Amino acid sequence: MGSFASIATTTAPTLNFGNNAFVQEDFKEITTAELPEAVKTALKTSYPDAKLEKAYVNSNKEYKLDITVIDQKATVYADANGNWIKK
């Protein structure tokens, strides 16, 4: 686990399943290949059973990830360094 220490040192956010009311921040859809490695690693580390459905990025280089864990859908957000952020 020492190799992950410099990538994502923050705790993963609690998954919030269902509809969330928030202000749209102009996220544009991107491919999985366009995600920074730090974000991919943070996702695998914090949510090992999650399946990435869609990924988005905004002008602040914040990433919105639509994931499925077992049969529940959730959305999580990360910065380009793989740190989880609250939205």
C-alpha positions as CSV (number, residue, x, y, z in Angstrom):
1,M,0.0,0.0,0.0
2,G,3.0,2.3,0.3
3,S,2.9,3.0,-3.4
4,F,-0.5,4.6,-3.1
5,A,0.4,7.0,-0.3
6,S,1.5,9.8,-2.5
7,I,-1.3,9.5,-4.9
8,A,-4.5,9.6,-2.9
9,T,-4.2,10.3,0.8
10,T,-7.7,11.5,1.4
11,T,-10.6,9.3,2.5
12,A,-13.1,8.3,-0.1
13,P,-16.4,10.1,0.1
14,T,-19.5,8.3,1.3
15,L,-21.5,7.1,-1.7
16,N,-24.7,8.9,-2.1
17,F,-27.1,6.8,-4.2
18,G,-30.1,8.4,-5.9
19,N,-30.8,11.8,-7.3
20,N,-28.7,14.8,-6.1
21,A,-29.8,18.4,-6.6
22,F,-26.7,20.5,-7.4
23,V,-25.7,23.2,-9.8
24,Q,-24.4,22.0,-13.2
25,E,-20.8,22.8,-13.6
26,D,-20.3,22.3,-17.3
27,F,-18.8,18.8,-17.2
28,K,-18.1,17.3,-20.5
29,E,-18.0,13.5,-21.1
30,I,-14.6,11.9,-21.6
31,T,-13.4,8.4,-22.3
32,T,-11.8,6.2,-19.5
33,A,-8.5,6.5,-21.3
34,E,-8.6,10.3,-20.8
35,L,-8.8,10.0,-17.0
36,P,-5.5,10.7,-15.1
37,E,-3.8,7.6,-13.7
38,A,-4.2,9.1,-10.2
39,V,-8.0,9.2,-10.6
40,K,-8.1,5.6,-11.9
41,T,-5.9,4.4,-9.0
42,A,-8.0,6.3,-6.4
43,L,-11.2,4.7,-7.8
44,K,-9.6,1.2,-7.7
45,T,-8.3,1.7,-4.2
46,S,-11.4,3.3,-2.6
47,Y,-14.0,1.4,-4.5
48,P,-12.5,-1.9,-5.6
49,D,-15.9,-3.4,-6.6
50,A,-17.0,-0.3,-8.6
51,K,-17.6,-0.3,-12.3
52,L,-17.0,3.0,-14.0
53,E,-20.0,3.8,-16.2
54,K,-19.1,7.3,-17.4
55,A,-16.5,10.0,-16.7
56,Y,-16.6,13.7,-17.1
57,V,-14.2,16.7,-16.6
58,N,-14.8,20.4,-16.1
59,S,-12.6,23.4,-16.8
60,N,-11.1,23.2,-13.2
61,K,-9.8,19.7,-14.0
62,E,-12.3,18.1,-11.6
63,Y,-13.6,14.7,-12.6
64,K,-17.1,13.4,-12.2
65,L,-17.4,9.6,-12.1
66,D,-20.6,7.8,-12.5
67,I,-20.1,4.4,-11.0
68,T,-22.0,1.2,-10.2
69,V,-21.3,-0.7,-7.0
70,I,-23.1,-4.1,-7.1
71,D,-26.5,-2.9,-8.4
72,Q,-26.4,0.7,-7.0
73,K,-25.4,3.7,-9.0
74,A,-23.5,6.6,-7.5
75,T,-21.5,9.7,-8.5
76,V,-18.2,10.7,-7.0
77,Y,-15.8,13.6,-7.7
78,A,-12.0,13.8,-7.7
79,D,-9.4,16.3,-8.6
80,A,-6.6,15.5,-11.1
81,N,-4.4,14.2,-8.3
82,G,-6.9,11.5,-7.3
83,N,-8.1,13.3,-4.2
84,W,-11.8,13.0,-3.5
85,I,-13.8,16.2,-3.4
86,K,-17.3,16.9,-2.2
87,K,-19.9,18.4,-4.6
